[in-house]
Every structure is written in structure tokens, then in C-alpha cells.
Amino acid sequence: MTITAPTKTDRTYNGSAQTIFAAGSCTTGGTMYYSDTNKTFSTSTWSTSLPYTQKTDYGTYTIYYYCYVSDTANNTGSNINAIKSVSATINRGTRSGAVSCNNVTYGSTITATVSVNPTNWTGGTVTWGITNGTGTATINSSGVVTPTKVGTVTVTATVGASGNYAGYTATSK
């Protein structure tokens, strides 16, 4: 008996469904069964079809497989009658953007409106810093927060990972 495990391909989020699993096989009278939850094997609750071959969103996906052999004469070999698993990951996609510093008012303090405009914005936390000071602010989908710090107005913003997208860092002067 030869068991060929299902294959997996790790991907990066791109907004479309992507193939992450391909079927495995059993030889000499065996049938490969699959499940997306690890439960007691039964030919009535497991399927001969992969539970999913394609996924779209960021995350790690696991399938379980089992080689069922009805012919006891061929029911030998390593890993026969053992539930095995394989996992594939869709990594967060990249996004980029710009930080702009507008409405700068100079005086004993410097006030500026900081706009973070990432491509594919999905909200999240932005950690920002102005020379001689830093702070953390949660911004909405328009990406605007108003920090007040003393110093040269050089803004660096790090947009945290959110949803299907990884974080990024941008700087503006």
C-alpha cells in the first residue's frame, strides 16, 4: 500500500480564490477520504472529495485525510488506518500608502493633521511619531488623526496589520 498525501501550496492574499490543496491517493485497493474537522473516521461522515481546494482570505487551513482499505490483504504499510493532516496558509497581502502632514500650525507647539492613505485600507491602529514625540492613535477609514507635539514635523506612521493585509510604514516631512 502506498499513500500519497494531499499536497499544499502556501499563498499570499490577492483578493481572488487560490488553489491551496491538491488531492492525495491510496494505491492497491485503498480510497482516500477527507474531512475539514478531525473526527473519528467513518465512510459515512468523511468524503472522497477535498473539503476545499481553493480559499481567498488570509489564514491557515487544515484538512484531514485517511486511507480506507476494504481489502484486508492489502491493509499493510506505514500510516495505514491513521488520520493525518496537512495545512496550508494564505499570508496577508501587502498594501502601501503615503503619509501626509497638512494644516501645519507653528507656534509654541506644532499642530498638524496627519493623513494615512494606504491602498486597500481596512481600518486598524496607526502608531505615529513626530520628531521629539510619539503617540498612538486609532484612526477611522478616512485615515485622519491630529497629533500635537513640539518639534520638527517629520511624521512616520506604521499601519498595523488588519484583515487580509499586512502592515506597512511610511514617512512624510
Protein Blocks (a to p, Z undefined) as FASTA:
>chain_A
ZZddddddddddehiacdfbdcdddeehiacdddfbdcdddfklmcfbdfbfbdfbgcdd
ddddddddfblklmgcehiaiacdddddddddddddddddehiacdjbdcdddddddehi
ebdadddddehiacdddddfkopacdddedddddddddddehjbccdddddZZ
